[in-house]
Amino acid sequence: QVQLVESGGGLVQPGGSLRLSCATSGSTSSIYAMGWYRQAPGKQRELVARIFSSGTTNYSNSAKGRFTISRDNAKNTVYLQMNSLKPEDTALYYCSLLTPLGINHWGQGTQVTVSS
């Protein structure tokens, strides 16, 4: 059983930074990609950033240039460094783990609120 636990969310002022962490445990030997998604109230869940087992990364247009996804394989942890945060970044952020068979596992989410 795969478990994903996000942390690092909170309240930050516009222009500020946050670093989200996703600690993984369980049967994580088969990973195709790890990703961060977000869902704002009344909106669909959307991809923010993703890192493949090869190390390749991709980002949504809104995240490019401001967010950076990284991983620490020794700690089984994936990070999302978010800089220059905007009010429209306010959302519940989810960590995901995608297996080579196409199974997606999700964390419980961590709230990010950008407000003055």
C-alpha angles and dihedrals in degrees: 000000000000119000126192122189120188125200140163102071123131147119117313135168121247110279092028131118139236134180118213121202130201117195115198129202139165124041098000098141092108111057124158095174143343120216148177120226131177137203125197122197111284093008136100122258110266136193115253103174140342137194121199126212087256090060094251113141135198133187140197115253090252092054099045113112094009107056130052126194119204140160140215107208093190090059096036087232134135122201137201114201109198120193133175090024119199132201088251089063088070107120147109106280120213131194118218136193118201119198125210088254091060098255113145121207121195138203124222094258136243123236121239117190121183111193141131 
